[in-house]
């Protein structure tokens, strides 16, 4: 499991672009298939989110790297669930403190 910024996606297609991890991706053949590369979201300017996701899918399919964009968690359903869980937790802690005093 490795974390990598998603600025140079071409580094997963060709060895001519070394990118963030340099030659580490190609040291061992199993590293390519058995490692999940978590991509930290960094969308370039002037490109839509849909276009960027299409590029990401194309590169993931062509390179056979297990690319996992962390930005896919930034959807409305996950954000609402997270906010609900945080508020519920704080309400629970506040009620415990109130009972204690």
Biopython code that builds the backbone (N, CA, C, O; Angstrom):
import numpy as np
from Bio.PDB.StructureBuilder import StructureBuilder

atoms = [
    (1, "UNK", "N", (0.839, -1.158, 0.000)),
    (1, "UNK", "CA", (0.000, 0.000, 0.000)),
    (1, "UNK", "C", (0.898, 1.240, 0.000)),
    (1, "UNK", "O", (1.671, 1.451, 0.934)),
    (2, "UNK", "N", (0.793, 2.047, -1.039)),
    (2, "UNK", "CA", (1.614, 3.244, -1.157)),
    (2, "UNK", "C", (0.731, 4.439, -1.498)),
    (2, "UNK", "O", (-0.277, 4.300, -2.191)),
    (3, "UNK", "N", (1.113, 5.596, -1.011)),
    (3, "UNK", "CA", (0.398, 6.829, -1.302)),
    (3, "UNK", "C", (1.215, 7.652, -2.284)),
    (3, "UNK", "O", (2.425, 7.811, -2.123)),
    (4, "UNK", "N", (0.548, 8.166, -3.293)),
    (4, "UNK", "CA", (1.244, 8.914, -4.330)),
    (4, "UNK", "C", (0.378, 10.088, -4.771)),
    (4, "UNK", "O", (-0.836, 9.933, -4.900)),
    (5, "UNK", "N", (0.967, 11.253, -5.005)),
    (5, "UNK", "CA", (0.177, 12.368, -5.542)),
    (5, "UNK", "C", (-0.241, 12.065, -6.976)),
    (5, "UNK", "O", (0.522, 11.475, -7.741)),
    (6, "UNK", "N", (-1.439, 12.466, -7.331)),
    (6, "UNK", "CA", (-1.965, 12.139, -8.661)),
    (6, "UNK", "C", (-1.662, 13.241, -9.668)),
    (6, "UNK", "O", (-2.536, 13.631, -10.443)),
    (7, "UNK", "N", (-0.448, 13.737, -9.662)),
    (7, "UNK", "CA", (-0.089, 14.789, -10.615)),
    (7, "UNK", "C", (0.496, 14.209, -11.894)),
    (7, "UNK", "O", (0.171, 14.683, -12.983)),
    (8, "UNK", "N", (1.343, 13.203, -11.792)),
    (8, "UNK", "CA", (1.977, 12.598, -12.961)),
    (8, "UNK", "C", (1.427, 11.201, -13.173)),
    (8, "UNK", "O", (2.083, 10.223, -12.815)),
    (9, "UNK", "N", (0.246, 11.086, -13.744)),
    (9, "UNK", "CA", (-0.336, 9.768, -13.966)),
    (9, "UNK", "C", (0.396, 9.012, -15.073)),
    (9, "UNK", "O", (0.324, 7.785, -15.142)),
    (10, "UNK", "N", (1.094, 9.736, -15.931)),
    (10, "UNK", "CA", (1.831, 9.075, -17.008)),
    (10, "UNK", "C", (2.986, 8.248, -16.481)),
    (10, "UNK", "O", (3.504, 7.392, -17.198)),
    (11, "UNK", "N", (3.405, 8.484, -15.236)),
    (11, "UNK", "CA", (4.508, 7.701, -14.672)),
    (11, "UNK", "C", (4.122, 6.239, -14.504)),
    (11, "UNK", "O", (5.003, 5.392, -14.357)),
    (12, "UNK", "N", (2.826, 5.918, -14.519)),
    (12, "UNK", "CA", (2.391, 4.536, -14.428)),
    (12, "UNK", "C", (2.331, 3.869, -15.795)),
    (12, "UNK", "O", (2.169, 2.652, -15.877)),
    (13, "UNK", "N", (2.458, 4.648, -16.874)),
    (13, "UNK", "CA", (2.405, 4.086, -18.219)),
    (13, "UNK", "C", (3.789, 3.805, -18.797)),
    (13, "UNK", "O", (3.990, 2.795, -19.472)),
    (14, "UNK", "N", (4.718, 4.679, -18.537)),
    (14, "UNK", "CA", (6.019, 4.542, -19.168)),
    (14, "UNK", "C", (7.133, 4.803, -18.163)),
    (14, "UNK", "O", (6.955, 5.557, -17.206)),
    (15, "UNK", "N", (8.257, 4.187, -18.383)),
    (15, "UNK", "CA", (9.392, 4.371, -17.480)),
    (15, "UNK", "C", (10.166, 5.642, -17.805)),
    (15, "UNK", "O", (11.080, 6.018, -17.072)),
    (16, "UNK", "N", (9.805, 6.302, -18.897)),
    (16, "UNK", "CA", (10.526, 7.535, -19.253)),
    (16, "UNK", "C", (10.191, 8.674, -18.299)),
    (16, "UNK", "O", (10.990, 9.595, -18.130)),
    (17, "UNK", "N", (9.007, 8.620, -17.668)),
    (17, "UNK", "CA", (8.636, 9.609, -16.646)),
    (17, "UNK", "C", (8.732, 8.931, -15.296)),
    (17, "UNK", "O", (7.980, 8.000, -15.009)),
    (18, "UNK", "N", (9.644, 9.386, -14.474)),
    (18, "UNK", "CA", (9.860, 8.713, -13.195)),
    (18, "UNK", "C", (8.828, 9.115, -12.164)),
    (18, "UNK", "O", (8.374, 8.256, -11.409)),
    (19, "UNK", "N", (8.435, 10.376, -12.094)),
    (19, "UNK", "CA", (7.404, 10.812, -11.174)),
    (19, "UNK", "C", (7.842, 10.788, -9.720)),
    (19, "UNK", "O", (9.031, 10.883, -9.415)),
    (20, "UNK", "N", (6.869, 10.659, -8.826)),
    (20, "UNK", "CA", (7.086, 10.786, -7.389)),
    (20, "UNK", "C", (7.924, 9.638, -6.825)),
    (20, "UNK", "O", (8.806, 9.869, -5.998)),
    (21, "UNK", "N", (7.660, 8.403, -7.263)),
    (21, "UNK", "CA", (8.326, 7.231, -6.705)),
    (21, "UNK", "C", (9.547, 6.794, -7.493)),
    (21, "UNK", "O", (10.185, 5.803, -7.138)),
    (22, "UNK", "N", (9.885, 7.512, -8.556)),
    (22, "UNK", "CA", (11.076, 7.160, -9.326)),
    (22, "UNK", "C", (10.976, 5.779, -9.935)),
    (22, "UNK", "O", (9.954, 5.435, -10.528)),
    (23, "UNK", "N", (12.020, 4.984, -9.796)),
    (23, "UNK", "CA", (12.057, 3.645, -10.374)),
    (23, "UNK", "C", (11.525, 2.571, -9.435)),
    (23, "UNK", "O", (11.571, 1.386, -9.765)),
    (24, "UNK", "N", (11.026, 2.964, -8.281)),
    (24, "UNK", "CA", (10.556, 1.990, -7.300)),
    (24, "UNK", "C", (9.443, 1.110, -7.853)),
    (24, "UNK", "O", (9.355, -0.065, -7.499)),
    (25, "UNK", "N", (8.607, 1.651, -8.703)),
    (25, "UNK", "CA", (7.473, 0.907, -9.248)),
    (25, "UNK", "C", (7.913, -0.284, -10.078)),
    (25, "UNK", "O", (7.156, -1.242, -10.237)),
    (26, "UNK", "N", (9.123, -0.238, -10.607)),
    (26, "UNK", "CA", (9.565, -1.278, -11.527)),
    (26, "UNK", "C", (10.677, -2.147, -10.947)),
    (26, "UNK", "O", (11.311, -2.896, -11.691)),
    (27, "UNK", "N", (10.934, -2.068, -9.639)),
    (27, "UNK", "CA", (12.006, -2.870, -9.055)),
    (27, "UNK", "C", (11.677, -4.356, -9.066)),
    (27, "UNK", "O", (12.561, -5.181, -9.298)),
    (28, "UNK", "N", (10.436, -4.706, -8.821)),
    (28, "UNK", "CA", (10.040, -6.108, -8.761)),
    (28, "UNK", "C", (8.700, -6.261, -9.482)),
    (28, "UNK", "O", (7.812, -5.430, -9.293)),
    (29, "UNK", "N", (8.532, -7.295, -10.298)),
    (29, "UNK", "CA", (7.258, -7.441, -11.045)),
    (29, "UNK", "C", (6.032, -7.585, -10.147)),
    (29, "UNK", "O", (4.949, -7.126, -10.511)),
    (30, "UNK", "N", (6.183, -8.218, -8.972)),
    (30, "UNK", "CA", (5.026, -8.376, -8.081)),
    (30, "UNK", "C", (4.595, -7.049, -7.482)),
    (30, "UNK", "O", (3.444, -6.901, -7.072)),
    (31, "UNK", "N", (5.508, -6.079, -7.426)),
    (31, "UNK", "CA", (5.169, -4.773, -6.874)),
    (31, "UNK", "C", (4.091, -4.094, -7.716)),
    (31, "UNK", "O", (3.285, -3.318, -7.202)),
    (32, "UNK", "N", (4.085, -4.393, -9.005)),
    (32, "UNK", "CA", (3.118, -3.777, -9.897)),
    (32, "UNK", "C", (1.706, -4.304, -9.637)),
    (32, "UNK", "O", (0.739, -3.544, -9.681)),
    (33, "UNK", "N", (1.591, -5.599, -9.369)),
    (33, "UNK", "CA", (0.277, -6.211, -9.251)),
    (33, "UNK", "C", (-0.219, -6.329, -7.815)),
    (33, "UNK", "O", (-1.426, -6.275, -7.575)),
    (34, "UNK", "N", (0.682, -6.487, -6.869)),
    (34, "UNK", "CA", (0.276, -6.752, -5.488)),
    (34, "UNK", "C", (0.270, -5.521, -4.603)),
    (34, "UNK", "O", (0.047, -5.638, -3.398)),
    (35, "UNK", "N", (0.504, -4.365, -5.155)),
    (35, "UNK", "CA", (0.534, -3.139, -4.373)),
    (35, "UNK", "C", (-0.612, -2.242, -4.808)),
    (35, "UNK", "O", (-0.865, -2.078, -6.001)),
    (36, "UNK", "N", (-1.297, -1.671, -3.845)),
    (36, "UNK", "CA", (-2.356, -0.706, -4.140)),
    (36, "UNK", "C", (-1.752, 0.680, -4.024)),
    (36, "UNK", "O", (-1.165, 1.028, -2.999)),
    (37, "UNK", "N", (-1.895, 1.464, -5.068)),
    (37, "UNK", "CA", (-1.367, 2.832, -5.103)),
    (37, "UNK", "C", (-2.508, 3.786, -4.820)),
    (37, "UNK", "O", (-3.334, 4.044, -5.696)),
    (38, "UNK", "N", (-2.565, 4.312, -3.608)),
    (38, "UNK", "CA", (-3.592, 5.282, -3.246)),
    (38, "UNK", "C", (-3.175, 6.645, -3.781)),
    (38, "UNK", "O", (-2.124, 7.172, -3.416)),
    (39, "UNK", "N", (-4.005, 7.208, -4.644)),
    (39, "UNK", "CA", (-3.695, 8.485, -5.279)),
    (39, "UNK", "C", (-4.311, 9.619, -4.476)),
    (39, "UNK", "O", (-5.523, 9.662, -4.267)),
    (40, "UNK", "N", (-3.473, 10.524, -4.036)),
    (40, "UNK", "CA", (-3.936, 11.713, -3.324)),
    (40, "UNK", "C", (-4.498, 12.669, -4.374)),
    (40, "UNK", "O", (-3.806, 12.996, -5.338)),
    (41, "UNK", "N", (-5.745, 13.124, -4.202)),
    (41, "UNK", "CA", (-6.385, 13.912, -5.256)),
    (41, "UNK", "C", (-5.667, 15.224, -5.532)),
    (41, "UNK", "O", (-5.390, 15.999, -4.617)),
    (42, "UNK", "N", (-5.378, 15.456, -6.774)),
    (42, "UNK", "CA", (-4.764, 16.699, -7.229)),
    (42, "UNK", "C", (-5.126, 16.868, -8.691)),
    (42, "UNK", "O", (-4.353, 16.497, -9.574)),
    (43, "UNK", "N", (-6.291, 17.423, -8.947)),
    (43, "UNK", "CA", (-6.787, 17.569, -10.313)),
    (43, "UNK", "C", (-6.155, 18.785, -10.973)),
    (43, "UNK", "O", (-6.173, 19.879, -10.408)),
    (44, "UNK", "N", (-5.592, 18.600, -12.171)),
    (44, "UNK", "CA", (-5.008, 19.760, -12.850)),
    (44, "UNK", "C", (-6.073, 20.779, -13.258)),
    (44, "UNK", "O", (-7.230, 20.424, -13.484)),
    (45, "UNK", "N", (-5.675, 22.034, -13.349)),
    (45, "UNK", "CA", (-6.611, 23.084, -13.773)),
    (45, "UNK", "C", (-6.951, 22.932, -15.241)),
    (45, "UNK", "O", (-6.146, 22.446, -16.036)),
    (46, "UNK", "N", (-8.156, 23.355, -15.585)),
    (46, "UNK", "CA", (-8.578, 23.347, -16.980)),
    (46, "UNK", "C", (-9.121, 22.016, -17.464)),
    (46, "UNK", "O", (-9.342, 21.838, -18.661)),
    (47, "UNK", "N", (-9.338, 21.083, -16.554)),
    (47, "UNK", "CA", (-9.881, 19.778, -16.928)),
    (47, "UNK", "C", (-11.020, 19.459, -15.960)),
    (47, "UNK", "O", (-10.915, 19.710, -14.759)),
    (48, "UNK", "N", (-12.096, 18.910, -16.489)),
    (48, "UNK", "CA", (-13.254, 18.618, -15.641)),
    (48, "UNK", "C", (-13.006, 17.348, -14.827)),
    (48, "UNK", "O", (-12.098, 16.570, -15.122)),
    (49, "UNK", "N", (-13.829, 17.157, -13.800)),
    (49, "UNK", "CA", (-13.700, 15.966, -12.972)),
    (49, "UNK", "C", (-14.006, 14.703, -13.776)),
    (49, "UNK", "O", (-13.363, 13.671, -13.589)),
    (50, "UNK", "N", (-14.991, 14.792, -14.672)),
    (50, "UNK", "CA", (-15.348, 13.646, -15.506)),
    (50, "UNK", "C", (-14.194, 13.278, -16.436)),
    (50, "UNK", "O", (-13.854, 12.104, -16.582)),
    (51, "UNK", "N", (-13.603, 14.276, -17.054)),
    (51, "UNK", "CA", (-12.463, 14.032, -17.948)),
    (51, "UNK", "C", (-11.283, 13.433, -17.183)),
    (51, "UNK", "O", (-10.606, 12.528, -17.670)),
    (52, "UNK", "N", (-11.051, 13.952, -15.985)),
    (52, "UNK", "CA", (-9.947, 13.444, -15.174)),
    (52, "UNK", "C", (-10.195, 11.988, -14.762)),
    (52, "UNK", "O", (-9.263, 11.184, -14.755)),
    (53, "UNK", "N", (-11.432, 11.646, -14.421)),
    (53, "UNK", "CA", (-11.729, 10.259, -14.047)),
    (53, "UNK", "C", (-11.591, 9.326, -15.243)),
    (53, "UNK", "O", (-11.177, 8.178, -15.083)),
    (54, "UNK", "N", (-11.932, 9.802, -16.446)),
    (54, "UNK", "CA", (-11.751, 8.989, -17.653)),
    (54, "UNK", "C", (-10.269, 8.729, -17.909)),
    (54, "UNK", "O", (-9.882, 7.613, -18.255)),
    (55, "UNK", "N", (-9.446, 9.754, -17.740)),
    (55, "UNK", "CA", (-7.998, 9.595, -17.917)),
    (55, "UNK", "C", (-7.451, 8.614, -16.891)),
    (55, "UNK", "O", (-6.623, 7.762, -17.214)),
    (56, "UNK", "N", (-7.912, 8.736, -15.671)),
    (56, "UNK", "CA", (-7.452, 7.850, -14.596)),
    (56, "UNK", "C", (-7.823, 6.399, -14.876)),
    (56, "UNK", "O", (-6.999, 5.503, -14.697)),
    (57, "UNK", "N", (-9.061, 6.163, -15.314)),
    (57, "UNK", "CA", (-9.483, 4.797, -15.641)),
    (57, "UNK", "C", (-8.683, 4.231, -16.795)),
    (57, "UNK", "O", (-8.299, 3.062, -16.779)),
    (58, "UNK", "N", (-8.430, 5.070, -17.809)),
    (58, "UNK", "CA", (-7.666, 4.609, -18.972)),
    (58, "UNK", "C", (-6.249, 4.224, -18.575)),
    (58, "UNK", "O", (-5.744, 3.188, -19.007)),
    (59, "UNK", "N", (-5.608, 5.044, -17.761)),
    (59, "UNK", "CA", (-4.243, 4.759, -17.334)),
    (59, "UNK", "C", (-4.219, 3.542, -16.420)),
    (59, "UNK", "O", (-3.309, 2.719, -16.520)),
    (60, "UNK", "N", (-5.189, 3.412, -15.543)),
    (60, "UNK", "CA", (-5.259, 2.258, -14.649)),
    (60, "UNK", "C", (-5.421, 0.971, -15.438)),
    (60, "UNK", "O", (-4.800, -0.040, -15.110)),
    (61, "UNK", "N", (-6.248, 0.998, -16.473)),
    (61, "UNK", "CA", (-6.470, -0.188, -17.297)),
    (61, "UNK", "C", (-5.243, -0.514, -18.151)),
    (61, "UNK", "O", (-4.868, -1.679, -18.281)),
    (62, "UNK", "N", (-4.630, 0.497, -18.721)),
    (62, "UNK", "CA", (-3.491, 0.275, -19.617)),
    (62, "UNK", "C", (-2.231, -0.141, -18.869)),
    (62, "UNK", "O", (-1.404, -0.868, -19.420)),
    (63, "UNK", "N", (-2.069, 0.303, -17.629)),
    (63, "UNK", "CA", (-0.824, 0.048, -16.919)),
    (63, "UNK", "C", (-0.864, -1.203, -16.050)),
    (63, "UNK", "O", (0.191, -1.729, -15.694)),
    (64, "UNK", "N", (-2.046, -1.694, -15.701)),
    (64, "UNK", "CA", (-2.232, -2.837, -14.807)),
    (64, "UNK", "C", (-1.727, -2.574, -13.398)),
    (64, "UNK", "O", (-1.512, -3.516, -12.635)),
    (65, "UNK", "N", (-1.534, -1.310, -13.038)),
    (65, "UNK", "CA", (-1.284, -0.951, -11.647)),
    (65, "UNK", "C", (-2.631, -0.867, -10.939)),
    (65, "UNK", "O", (-3.641, -0.519, -11.551)),
    (66, "UNK", "N", (-2.640, -1.184, -9.663)),
    (66, "UNK", "CA", (-3.871, -1.064, -8.868)),
    (66, "UNK", "C", (-3.946, 0.362, -8.337)),
    (66, "UNK", "O", (-3.516, 0.637, -7.217)),
    (67, "UNK", "N", (-4.490, 1.262, -9.141)),
    (67, "UNK", "CA", (-4.610, 2.672, -8.766)),
    (67, "UNK", "C", (-5.939, 2.879, -8.051)),
    (67, "UNK", "O", (-6.986, 2.464, -8.548)),
    (68, "UNK", "N", (-5.900, 3.515, -6.897)),
    (68, "UNK", "CA", (-7.082, 3.713, -6.072)),
    (68, "UNK", "C", (-7.158, 5.186, -5.691)),
    (68, "UNK", "O", (-6.482, 5.612, -4.755)),
    (69, "UNK", "N", (-7.965, 5.969, -6.396)),
    (69, "UNK", "CA", (-8.035, 7.403, -6.080)),
    (69, "UNK", "C", (-8.800, 7.665, -4.793)),
    (69, "UNK", "O", (-9.949, 7.247, -4.652)),
    (70, "UNK", "N", (-8.174, 8.348, -3.870)),
    (70, "UNK", "CA", (-8.838, 8.681, -2.610)),
    (70, "UNK", "C", (-9.961, 9.682, -2.818)),
    (70, "UNK", "O", (-10.839, 9.804, -1.964)),
    (71, "UNK", "N", (-9.953, 10.397, -3.925)),
    (71, "UNK", "CA", (-10.987, 11.396, -4.185)),
    (71, "UNK", "C", (-12.356, 10.773, -4.400)),
    (71, "UNK", "O", (-13.364, 11.475, -4.334)),
    (72, "UNK", "N", (-12.415, 9.472, -4.654)),
    (72, "UNK", "CA", (-13.721, 8.863, -4.875)),
    (72, "UNK", "C", (-14.556, 8.837, -3.608)),
    (72, "UNK", "O", (-15.765, 8.610, -3.666)),
    (73, "UNK", "N", (-13.928, 9.066, -2.469)),
    (73, "UNK", "CA", (-14.684, 9.116, -1.227)),
    (73, "UNK", "C", (-15.321, 10.485, -0.988)),
    (73, "UNK", "O", (-16.121, 10.642, -0.065)),
    (74, "UNK", "N", (-14.976, 11.468, -1.805)),
    (74, "UNK", "CA", (-15.499, 12.805, -1.587)),
    (74, "UNK", "C", (-16.836, 12.989, -2.298)),
    (74, "UNK", "O", (-17.001, 13.929, -3.076)),
    (75, "UNK", "N", (-17.782, 12.106, -2.039)),
    (75, "UNK", "CA", (-19.109, 12.246, -2.622)),
    (75, "UNK", "C", (-20.060, 12.748, -1.536)),
    (75, "UNK", "O", (-19.723, 12.734, -0.352)),
    (76, "UNK", "N", (-21.217, 13.179, -1.935)),
    (76, "UNK", "CA", (-22.167, 13.790, -1.010)),
    (76, "UNK", "C", (-22.647, 12.805, 0.055)),
    (76, "UNK", "O", (-22.795, 13.182, 1.218)),
    (77, "UNK", "N", (-22.891, 11.554, -0.322)),
    (77, "UNK", "CA", (-23.380, 10.558, 0.629)),
    (77, "UNK", "C", (-22.359, 10.323, 1.743)),
    (77, "UNK", "O", (-22.724, 10.253, 2.916)),
    (78, "UNK", "N", (-21.094, 10.203, 1.379)),
    (78, "UNK", "CA", (-20.051, 9.953, 2.383)),
    (78, "UNK", "C", (-19.873, 11.175, 3.271)),
    (78, "UNK", "O", (-19.684, 11.034, 4.479)),
    (79, "UNK", "N", (-19.930, 12.372, 2.697)),
    (79, "UNK", "CA", (-19.795, 13.579, 3.502)),
    (79, "UNK", "C", (-20.945, 13.725, 4.499)),
    (79, "UNK", "O", (-20.718, 14.102, 5.649)),
    (80, "UNK", "N", (-22.165, 13.433, 4.076)),
    (80, "UNK", "CA", (-23.324, 13.525, 4.974)),
    (80, "UNK", "C", (-23.201, 12.493, 6.096)),
    (80, "UNK", "O", (-23.471, 12.805, 7.256)),
    (81, "UNK", "N", (-22.799, 11.274, 5.758)),
    (81, "UNK", "CA", (-22.624, 10.238, 6.780)),
    (81, "UNK", "C", (-21.544, 10.632, 7.779)),
    (81, "UNK", "O", (-21.701, 10.421, 8.981)),
    (82, "UNK", "N", (-20.458, 11.198, 7.290)),
    (82, "UNK", "CA", (-19.367, 11.623, 8.174)),
    (82, "UNK", "C", (-19.826, 12.726, 9.109)),
    (82, "UNK", "O", (-19.536, 12.685, 10.305)),
    (83, "UNK", "N", (-20.537, 13.709, 8.582)),
    (83, "UNK", "CA", (-21.041, 14.807, 9.414)),
    (83, "UNK", "C", (-22.012, 14.268, 10.467)),
    (83, "UNK", "O", (-21.962, 14.680, 11.626)),
    (84, "UNK", "N", (-22.888, 13.355, 10.068)),
    (84, "UNK", "CA", (-23.837, 12.754, 11.008)),
    (84, "UNK", "C", (-23.101, 12.000, 12.109)),
    (84, "UNK", "O", (-23.449, 12.122, 13.283)),
    (85, "UNK", "N", (-22.079, 11.218, 11.737)),
    (85, "UNK", "CA", (-21.325, 10.459, 12.743)),
    (85, "UNK", "C", (-20.582, 11.373, 13.702)),
    (85, "UNK", "O", (-20.540, 11.103, 14.903)),
    (86, "UNK", "N", (-19.999, 12.443, 13.197)),
    (86, "UNK", "CA", (-19.275, 13.385, 14.065)),
    (86, "UNK", "C", (-20.242, 14.060, 15.030)),
    (86, "UNK", "O", (-19.949, 14.172, 16.221)),
    (87, "UNK", "N", (-21.383, 14.508, 14.532)),
    (87, "UNK", "CA", (-22.368, 15.169, 15.403)),
    (87, "UNK", "C", (-22.910, 14.205, 16.453)),
    (87, "UNK", "O", (-23.084, 14.585, 17.611)),
    (88, "UNK", "N", (-23.177, 12.962, 16.057)),
    (88, "UNK", "CA", (-23.656, 11.966, 17.012)),
    (88, "UNK", "C", (-22.618, 11.712, 18.088)),
    (88, "UNK", "O", (-22.961, 11.611, 19.266)),
    (89, "UNK", "N", (-21.373, 11.608, 17.707)),
    (89, "UNK", "CA", (-20.290, 11.374, 18.667)),
    (89, "UNK", "C", (-20.185, 12.537, 19.656)),
    (89, "UNK", "O", (-20.083, 12.323, 20.864)),
    (90, "UNK", "N", (-20.209, 13.768, 19.137)),
    (90, "UNK", "CA", (-20.101, 14.928, 20.021)),
    (90, "UNK", "C", (-21.304, 15.044, 20.956)),
    (90, "UNK", "O", (-21.157, 15.451, 22.109)),
    (91, "UNK", "N", (-22.483, 14.692, 20.469)),
    (91, "UNK", "CA", (-23.663, 14.698, 21.322)),
    (91, "UNK", "C", (-23.510, 13.670, 22.441)),
    (91, "UNK", "O", (-23.852, 13.941, 23.592)),
    (92, "UNK", "N", (-22.994, 12.488, 22.098)),
    (92, "UNK", "CA", (-22.785, 11.432, 23.087)),
    (92, "UNK", "C", (-21.770, 11.864, 24.146)),
    (92, "UNK", "O", (-21.998, 11.663, 25.339)),
    (93, "UNK", "N", (-20.661, 12.451, 23.720)),
    (93, "UNK", "CA", (-19.639, 12.915, 24.668)),
    (93, "UNK", "C", (-20.183, 14.028, 25.545)),
    (93, "UNK", "O", (-19.925, 14.058, 26.748)),
    (94, "UNK", "N", (-20.937, 14.947, 24.946)),
    (94, "UNK", "CA", (-21.523, 16.052, 25.723)),
    (94, "UNK", "C", (-22.504, 15.531, 26.768)),
    (94, "UNK", "O", (-22.543, 16.050, 27.884)),
    (95, "UNK", "N", (-23.291, 14.523, 26.431)),
    (95, "UNK", "CA", (-24.231, 13.968, 27.405)),
    (95, "UNK", "C", (-23.485, 13.255, 28.551)),
    (95, "UNK", "O", (-23.923, 13.314, 29.700)),
    (96, "UNK", "N", (-22.377, 12.593, 28.246)),
    (96, "UNK", "CA", (-21.578, 11.956, 29.295)),
    (96, "UNK", "C", (-20.973, 12.997, 30.239)),
    (96, "UNK", "O", (-20.966, 12.810, 31.456)),
    (97, "UNK", "N", (-20.478, 14.070, 29.685)),
    (97, "UNK", "CA", (-19.890, 15.145, 30.515)),
    (97, "UNK", "C", (-20.982, 15.789, 31.374)),
    (97, "UNK", "O", (-20.749, 16.082, 32.547)),
    (98, "UNK", "N", (-22.159, 16.009, 30.808)),
    (98, "UNK", "CA", (-23.257, 16.607, 31.551)),
    (98, "UNK", "C", (-23.687, 15.693, 32.709)),
    (98, "UNK", "O", (-23.976, 16.172, 33.805)),
    (99, "UNK", "N", (-23.728, 14.382, 32.460)),
    (99, "UNK", "CA", (-24.092, 13.440, 33.531)),
    (99, "UNK", "C", (-23.033, 13.419, 34.626)),
    (99, "UNK", "O", (-23.359, 13.282, 35.805)),
    (100, "UNK", "N", (-21.783, 13.554, 34.244)),
    (100, "UNK", "CA", (-20.698, 13.514, 35.208)),
    (100, "UNK", "C", (-20.762, 14.709, 36.168)),
    (100, "UNK", "O", (-20.529, 14.566, 37.368)),
    (101, "UNK", "N", (-21.077, 15.872, 35.630)),
    (101, "UNK", "CA", (-21.142, 17.074, 36.473)),
    (101, "UNK", "C", (-22.537, 17.262, 37.014)),
    (101, "UNK", "O", (-22.791, 18.219, 37.745)),
]
sb = StructureBuilder()
sb.init_structure("model")
sb.init_model(0)
sb.init_chain("A")
sb.init_seg("    ")
for serial, (resi, resn, name, xyz) in enumerate(atoms, 1):
    if name == "N":
        sb.init_residue(resn, " ", resi, " ")
    sb.init_atom(name, np.array(xyz, "f"), 0.0, 1.0, " ", f" {name:<3s}", serial, name[0])
structure = sb.get_structure()
